[in-house]
Amino acid sequence: MDSTASAGGRILLVLGDQLSERLSVLASGDQSCDRVLMVEAREEGTYVPHHRKKIAFILSAMRHFRDRLRAAGWQVDYVSLDDPENTGTIIGEIDRALARHGLRQAAATRPGEWRLLSALQAANVSLLEDDRFLCSHATFDRWAEGRKQLRMEYFYRDMRRSTGLLMDDEAPAGGKWNFDHDNRKPPRGGLQTPAPTRFQPDQITTDVLALVDTWFPDHFGDLTPFWFAVTAADAEQSVADFIAQRLPQFGDYQDAMQRDTPFMFHAVIGLYLNVGLLDPLQVCRQVERAYADGKVAINAAEGFIRQVIGWREFVRGIYWRFMPEYIDRNALDHHRPLPDFYWHGKTDMACLADCIGQTKREAYAHHIQRLMVTGNFAMLAAVEPRQVHAWYLAVYADAYEWVEAPNTLGMSQFADGGVLASKPYAASGNYINRMSNYCRDCRYNVKQRTGPEACPFNFLYWDFLARHRGRLAVNPRVAQIYRSWDRFEADHQAEIRAQAAQFLDDLGNA
């Protein structure tokens, strides 16, 4: 037993996605008597088979943050993955730390997953609000109360007003709230895109890579080359490089996809925001300054800021408002298993092969690749939403349940029945062909609806609409599409549906 017991100290838990010195539990602490606890818990790496690069990123960032806290004067108990006394669970290590120091109380900032929140509550851990976000749970609930529909656009406008970002007094900068229509330029002729800043692994990271290779050899994804930022300083350098090199074209090409170009003009900083290495408001202020200084156009600045203070905050609000039942929603009654190629990327569909291949290599795909390629296919193929959710949670370095589940179950799979999105984001091969160069070298013909060379997205798209006509035809944003379907000859409709059925049967037997 040490002196913290007589001083009435507490165990202050800091999780792997809470690597911010302004974390509420640290702000509440007393360095003279409290102990910080950080745990590399095997359970957190295995409840889904997380990408090996994701695990390495979190562990390395944790170890660097541990050193930063110690330099700032905190006493830090750090339990490494290979510590022979490690129980493998967060709760087990809280219990051990309390016993080790003769303490009775533990505190933490609220975690970002219902699973862990429930465990901490059951363990009587005192929980503080996570004030790193711009919209508290209470504020979101006040905004949502009494609304028939919860739409991001109106939430986003209120966030613009409350933060003052891109505002000219009471009016939006540029005269419009949303420049989404100016974010959809296709990559015609090929684009040269500057790669995100890459950082060489230091000794801490090198040690972590060896550890992950030993402990998670069978998990999804390539471990090396590893180039992520693992400190706040390096993450901030990534932001500066993005603003200087890619943000000017981000506005035009936000939705574009290009083969063998995984990052396009995207920031690739979601993983840093979501573990606490970056402050979202500070990043948005930097982007706003670039616009004010004439370095980037309004569609670039607004498009980025919308993603951060709009979508990011909105989906967090949706998650906590509707959990825990939200995770089990399946409004379209989809029950097919996730195709095996989601784990290895071996498919003749060029768009899927490219998106899954880069996910395996980089633990990253941008939002249109996730929504309109991997997500779109899963929905058209009637894959069980819970399985799609587990895959997204596992494979992306920026994926935590609070942000991933609503984007997957709501936006991508329409499994929540319209809570998040006003319509399913279903599309045929035509959309992918318009917004990418994937179709150019694909073995399938994106212009064909049926036949041995037909793009599977085409017949699956029309089959999806036919299957769900009862639900979707009443949606004014979808109804007009059914008029096109009704113009098809009955024999052609039957041919489409038969080919879709055969394709899905073959997919399940592969």
C-alpha positions in Angstrom: 0.0 0.0 0.0 1.3 3.5 -0.8 0.7 7.0 0.3 -2.2 7.6 -2.1 -4.4 5.5 0.2 -4.1 7.8 3.2 -4.4 10.8 1.0 -7.8 9.6 -0.3 -6.6 9.3 -3.9 -8.5 7.7 -6.8 -7.6 5.6 -9.8 -8.2 7.7 -12.9 -8.8 5.5 -16.0 -7.6 6.8 -19.3 -8.7 4.8 -22.3 -6.9 4.3 -25.6 -9.2 6.7 -27.4 -8.9 9.4 -24.8 -5.4 10.6 -25.3 -6.0 14.3 -24.5 -4.4 16.2 -21.7 -7.6 18.2 -21.3 -9.6 15.0 -20.7 -12.3 15.6 -18.1 -11.1 12.8 -15.7 -7.6 14.4 -15.7 -9.0 17.8 -15.2 -10.7 16.5 -12.1 -7.6 14.8 -10.7 -5.0 15.7 -8.1 -1.5 14.8 -9.1 -0.5 14.6 -5.4 -2.7 11.6 -4.6 -4.5 10.3 -7.8 -3.0 7.6 -10.0 -3.6 7.4 -13.7 -4.3 3.9 -15.0 -3.8 3.0 -18.7 -4.3 -0.6 -19.8 -3.5 -2.5 -23.0 -6.4 -5.0 -22.7 -6.5 -8.0 -24.9 -10.3 -7.9 -24.8 -10.3 -4.5 -26.4 -8.3 -5.8 -29.4 -10.4 -9.0 -29.9 -14.1 -8.3 -29.3 -14.0 -7.8 -33.1 -10.8 -8.8 -35.1 -9.4 -5.3 -35.3 -7.0 -4.4 -38.1 -3.4 -5.0 -36.9 -2.4 -1.5 -38.0 -5.3 -0.1 -35.9 -4.2 -2.0 -32.8 -0.6 -0.9 -33.3 -1.6 2.7 -33.8 -3.6 2.8 -30.5 -1.0 1.0 -28.4 1.8 3.2 -29.7 -0.2 6.4 -29.2 -1.1 5.2 -25.7 2.6 4.6 -24.8 3.6 8.0 -26.1 0.8 9.6 -24.1 1.8 7.7 -21.0 5.3 9.3 -21.3 3.7 12.8 -21.8 1.6 12.4 -18.7 4.6 11.3 -16.6 6.6 14.3 -17.9 3.7 16.5 -16.8 3.9 15.2 -13.3 1.3 12.4 -13.2 1.9 9.0 -11.5 0.9 6.5 -14.2 0.2 2.8 -13.8 0.7 1.4 -17.3 -0.2 -2.2 -17.9 1.3 -3.6 -21.1 -0.3 -6.3 -23.2 2.4 -8.8 -22.3 2.5 -8.1 -18.6 2.1 -11.6 -17.0 -0.3 -10.1 -14.4 -2.5 -8.4 -17.0 -6.1 -9.8 -16.6 -6.8 -8.9 -20.3 -9.8 -6.7 -19.4 -10.3 -3.0 -18.4 -12.4 -3.9 -15.4 -10.0 -6.6 -14.2 -7.2 -4.0 -14.3 -9.2 -1.4 -12.4 -9.8 -4.0 -9.7 -6.1 -4.8 -9.5 -5.1 -1.1 -9.4 -7.5 -0.4 -6.5 -6.1 -3.3 -4.6 -2.5 -2.5 -5.4 -2.8 1.0 -4.1 -5.3 0.4 -1.3 -7.9 2.7 -2.9 -11.7 2.5 -3.1 -12.6 4.9 -5.9 -12.1 4.9 -9.6 -13.1 7.5 -12.1 -13.2 7.8 -15.9 -14.4 9.9 -18.7 -17.4 8.3 -20.4 -16.2 5.8 -23.0 -17.4 5.9 -26.6 -19.0 2.4 -26.7 -22.1 1.2 -24.9 -20.4 -2.1 -24.2 -17.7 -0.5 -22.1 -20.0 2.1 -20.5 -22.2 -0.7 -19.2 -19.1 -2.5 -17.8 -17.8 0.6 -16.1 -21.2 1.4 -14.6 -21.5 -2.1 -13.2 -18.1 -1.7 -11.6 -19.2 1.5 -9.9 -16.7 3.6 -11.7 -17.5 7.3 -11.4 -18.1 8.7 -14.9 -17.5 12.2 -16.1 -18.8 13.7 -19.4 -16.5 13.7 -22.4 -16.3 17.4 -23.1 -13.9 17.0 -26.0 -16.9 17.0 -28.3 -18.7 20.1 -29.3 -22.2 18.9 -28.6 -23.0 17.3 -25.2 -25.5 14.5 -24.9 -27.9 16.8 -23.1 -27.6 19.4 -25.8 -28.3 16.9 -28.6 -31.3 15.5 -26.8 -32.7 19.0 -26.4 -32.2 19.6 -30.1 -33.8 16.2 -31.0 -36.8 16.4 -28.6 -40.1 16.8 -30.4 -38.7 16.5 -33.9 -40.4 14.1 -36.2 -37.2 13.6 -38.2 -33.6 14.1 -37.1 -31.7 15.5 -40.1 -28.0 16.3 -40.0 -28.5 19.5 -42.1 -30.5 21.3 -39.5 -28.3 20.1 -36.7 -25.3 21.3 -38.7 -26.7 24.8 -39.1 -27.2 25.0 -35.3 -23.6 23.8 -34.8 -22.4 26.5 -37.2 -24.3 29.1 -35.2 -23.1 27.9 -31.9 -19.4 27.7 -32.9 -19.4 30.7 -35.2 -17.6 28.7 -37.8 -17.9 30.1 -41.4 -20.5 32.7 -40.2 -20.9 36.3 -41.4 -22.8 37.6 -38.4 -26.0 35.6 -38.6 -25.6 34.5 -42.2 -23.5 31.6 -43.5 -20.2 32.5 -45.3 -20.6 32.3 -49.0 -24.4 32.8 -48.8 -25.2 29.1 -48.4 -25.1 26.7 -45.5 -24.1 23.7 -47.6 -21.9 23.4 -50.8 -22.4 19.7 -51.1 -23.3 20.0 -54.8 -19.9 21.5 -55.4 -18.1 18.5 -53.8 -18.9 16.0 -56.5 -16.5 16.5 -59.4 -15.4 13.1 -60.9 -11.7 12.3 -61.5 -11.7 12.6 -65.2 -8.3 12.0 -66.8 -6.6 10.9 -63.6 -5.6 13.1 -60.7 -2.2 13.5 -59.1 -2.8 13.6 -55.3 -0.2 14.4 -52.6 0.0 11.6 -50.1 -0.6 12.2 -46.4 2.4 12.9 -44.3 4.2 9.6 -43.3 6.1 9.3 -40.0 8.9 6.8 -39.4 8.3 4.5 -36.5 10.4 5.3 -33.4 11.6 2.8 -30.9 8.3 2.8 -29.0 6.4 2.1 -32.2 8.9 -0.5 -33.3 8.4 -2.4 -30.0 4.6 -2.2 -30.4 4.8 -3.5 -34.0 6.7 -6.6 -32.7 4.1 -7.0 -29.9 1.1 -6.8 -32.2 2.8 -9.2 -34.7 3.1 -11.8 -31.9 -0.2 -11.3 -30.2 -2.5 -10.8 -33.2 -0.9 -12.8 -36.0 -4.2 -13.8 -37.5 -6.1 -10.5 -37.4 -7.1 -8.7 -40.6 -4.8 -6.3 -42.3 -1.1 -5.5 -43.1 0.9 -4.4 -40.1 3.6 -2.7 -42.1 4.6 -0.3 -43.5 3.4 1.7 -40.5 3.4 5.5 -41.0 0.6 6.9 -38.7 1.2 9.8 -36.4 1.3 8.6 -32.8 1.7 11.9 -31.0 -0.3 15.2 -30.8 2.6 17.1 -32.4 2.8 14.8 -35.4 -1.0 14.7 -35.8 -0.9 18.5 -35.9 1.8 18.4 -38.6 -0.6 16.1 -40.6 -3.3 18.8 -40.3 -1.0 21.5 -41.5 0.2 19.4 -44.5 -3.4 18.6 -45.4 -4.4 22.3 -45.4 -1.4 23.3 -47.5 -1.4 20.4 -50.0 -4.8 18.7 -50.3 -7.5 20.9 -48.9 -7.5 23.3 -51.9 -8.8 20.4 -54.1 -10.7 18.5 -51.4 -13.8 20.6 -52.1 -14.1 19.6 -55.8 -13.1 16.0 -55.4 -14.5 15.0 -52.0 -16.7 12.3 -53.5 -14.3 11.1 -56.2 -12.6 7.7 -56.3 -9.6 6.6 -58.3 -8.0 3.2 -58.6 -4.8 2.7 -56.6 -5.3 6.2 -55.0 -6.6 5.4 -51.5 -6.4 8.9 -50.0 -7.3 11.2 -52.8 -7.5 14.8 -51.3 -8.8 13.6 -47.9 -7.3 14.7 -44.6 -6.8 11.2 -43.2 -7.0 12.6 -39.7 -10.2 11.0 -38.4 -8.1 8.4 -36.5 -6.2 11.2 -34.8 -9.4 13.1 -33.9 -11.1 10.0 -32.6 -8.3 9.1 -30.1 -7.9 12.6 -28.8 -4.6 13.6 -30.5 -6.4 16.5 -32.2 -9.0 19.0 -31.0 -11.9 19.1 -33.5 -12.7 22.8 -33.0 -9.0 23.8 -33.3 -8.7 21.9 -36.6 -11.9 23.5 -37.9 -10.6 27.0 -37.0 -7.4 26.3 -39.0 -9.5 25.3 -42.0 -11.7 28.4 -41.5 -8.5 30.6 -41.4 -7.3 29.1 -44.7 -10.6 30.1 -46.3 -10.4 33.6 -44.7 -6.9 34.0 -46.0 -8.0 33.1 -49.6 -6.0 29.9 -49.7 -8.9 27.6 -50.2 -12.4 27.9 -51.7 -15.6 27.9 -49.7 -16.7 24.5 -51.0 -13.4 23.0 -49.6 -13.6 24.7 -46.2 -17.3 24.1 -45.7 -17.2 20.5 -46.9 -14.5 19.7 -44.4 -16.1 21.6 -41.5 -19.4 19.9 -42.3 -17.8 16.5 -41.8 -16.4 17.4 -38.4 -19.0 19.5 -36.7 -21.9 18.2 -38.7 -21.6 14.4 -39.3 -19.2 13.6 -36.6 -21.2 15.3 -33.8 -24.5 14.2 -35.3 -23.8 10.5 -35.5 -22.5 10.6 -31.9 -25.8 12.1 -30.8 -27.7 9.4 -32.7 -25.7 6.6 -31.2 -26.2 7.6 -27.6 -29.8 8.6 -28.0 -30.9 5.2 -29.5 -28.5 2.7 -27.9 -28.5 0.0 -26.8 -31.3 -1.3 -29.1 -30.0 0.7 -32.1 -27.2 -1.9 -32.8 -29.8 -4.6 -33.5 -32.0 -2.8 -35.9 -32.6 -4.5 -39.3 -35.4 -2.5 -40.9 -34.9 -4.2 -44.3 -34.9 -7.7 -42.8 -31.5 -8.6 -44.4 -29.9 -11.9 -43.2 -27.3 -13.0 -45.8 -23.8 -13.6 -44.4 -21.0 -11.1 -45.2 -19.2 -12.4 -48.3 -15.8 -13.9 -47.6 -14.1 -11.5 -50.1 -14.6 -8.6 -47.6 -11.8 -10.2 -45.6 -9.4 -11.0 -48.5 -10.5 -8.7 -51.4 -10.3 -11.4 -54.1 -13.2 -10.5 -56.4 -13.6 -9.7 -60.1 -15.5 -6.5 -59.2 -12.7 -3.9 -59.6 -14.3 -1.3 -57.3 -14.7 -3.8 -54.4 -11.2 -5.3 -55.0 -9.6 -1.9 -54.8 -11.5 -0.6 -51.8 -11.0 -3.8 -49.8 -7.4 -4.1 -50.9 -6.5 -0.6 -49.7 -8.4 -1.2 -46.5 -6.3 -4.3 -45.9 -3.1 -2.3 -46.6 -3.9 1.0 -45.0 -6.8 0.5 -42.5 -8.4 3.3 -44.4 -11.0 4.1 -47.1 -12.7 7.5 -47.5 -16.4 8.0 -46.9 -17.6 7.4 -50.5 -15.7 4.2 -50.8 -17.3 3.0 -47.6 -20.8 4.3 -48.4 -21.1 3.7 -52.1 -18.9 0.7 -52.8 -18.5 -1.7 -49.8 -21.6 -0.5 -48.0 -23.8 -0.2 -51.1 -22.9 -3.7 -52.2 -23.6 -5.2 -48.8 -27.0 -3.5 -48.7 -27.9 -4.6 -52.2 -26.8 -8.1 -51.4 -29.1 -8.2 -48.3 -26.2 -8.8 -45.9 -27.2 -8.8 -42.2 -26.4 -5.3 -40.9 -24.9 -6.5 -37.7 -22.2 -8.4 -39.7 -21.5 -5.3 -41.8 -21.2 -3.2 -38.7 -18.7 -5.7 -37.1 -16.6 -5.6 -40.3 -16.4 -1.8 -40.4 -15.6 -1.6 -36.7 -12.8 -4.1 -37.2 -11.1 -2.9 -40.3 -10.7 0.9 -40.1 -8.3 2.8 -37.9 -10.7 5.5 -37.2 -13.6 3.2 -36.3 -15.1 3.4 -32.8 -18.7 2.3 -32.2 -20.1 5.7 -31.5 -19.1 7.0 -34.9 -19.1 3.8 -36.9 -22.4 2.2 -35.9 -24.7 5.0 -37.0 -22.7 5.5 -40.2 -23.0 1.8 -41.0 -26.4 0.9 -39.7 -28.1 4.2 -40.5 -26.3 5.8 -43.5 -24.9 2.7 -45.3 -27.4 -0.1 -44.6 -30.6 1.8 -43.9 -31.1 -0.7 -41.1 -32.5 1.9 -38.7 -35.4 2.5 -41.1 -34.7 6.2 -41.7 -33.6 7.6 -38.3 -30.3 8.8 -39.8 -30.9 9.1 -43.5 -34.0 10.0 -45.5 -33.5 7.2 -48.1 -31.3 4.2 -48.7 -28.0 5.1 -50.4 -28.5 2.5 -53.1 -26.9 2.9 -56.5 -26.2 0.9 -59.6 -22.8 0.6 -61.4 -23.6 3.9 -63.1 -22.8 5.9 -60.0 -19.5 4.2 -59.4 -18.6 4.7 -63.1 -19.4 8.4 -62.9 -17.4 9.0 -59.7 -14.4 6.8 -60.4 -12.2 5.1 -62.9 -12.8 1.6 -61.4 -15.0 0.4 -64.2 -12.5 1.1 -66.9 -10.5 -2.1 -66.3 -13.2 -4.2 -64.7 -14.0 -7.6 -66.0 -17.7 -6.7 -65.9 -19.4 -4.2 -68.2 -21.0 -1.4 -66.3 -23.3 -0.6 -69.2 -25.0 -4.1 -69.1 -27.9 -4.8 -66.8 -28.1 -8.6 -67.4 -26.0 -11.3 -69.0 -22.7 -12.9 -68.2 -20.7 -9.6 -68.5 -23.3 -7.5 -66.6 -22.0 -5.5 -63.7 -23.4 -7.1 -60.5 -24.2 -3.7 -59.1 -26.8 -3.2 -61.9 -29.0 -6.3 -61.5 -28.6 -6.2 -57.7 -29.7 -2.6 -57.6 -32.9 -3.2 -59.5 -33.6 -6.4 -57.5 -33.1 -4.5 -54.3 -35.7 -1.9 -55.4 -38.1 -4.7 -56.4 -37.7 -6.5 -53.1 -38.4 -3.4 -51.1 -41.0 -1.7 -53.2 -43.6 -1.9 -50.4 -41.4 0.2 -48.1 -39.5 2.4 -50.5 -42.1 3.4 -53.2 -43.8 5.7 -50.7 -40.6 7.6 -50.2 -40.7 10.7 -52.4 -36.9 10.6 -52.8 -37.2 7.1 -54.3 -40.6 6.9 -55.9 -39.5 8.3 -59.2 -37.0 5.4 -59.7 -39.9 2.9 -59.6 -41.3 4.6 -62.7 -38.2 3.6 -64.6 -38.5 0.0 -63.2 -42.1 -0.1 -64.4 -41.1 0.8 -67.9 -39.0 -2.4 -68.2 -40.7 -5.3 -69.9 -42.0 -8.0 -67.6 -39.5 -10.5 -69.1 -36.6 -8.2 -68.5 -37.7 -7.6 -64.9 -37.8 -11.4 -64.4 -34.4 -11.8 -66.0 -32.9 -9.2 -63.7 -34.4 -10.8 -60.6 -33.3 -14.3 -61.7 -29.8 -13.2 -62.3 -29.6 -11.4 -59.0 -30.9 -14.5 -57.2 -28.4 -16.8 -58.9 -25.5 -14.4 -58.2 -26.3 -14.2 -54.5 -26.7 -18.0 -54.3 -23.3 -18.4 -55.9 -21.8 -15.8 -53.6 -23.1 -17.7 -50.5 -21.6 -20.9 -51.8 -18.2 -19.5 -52.7 
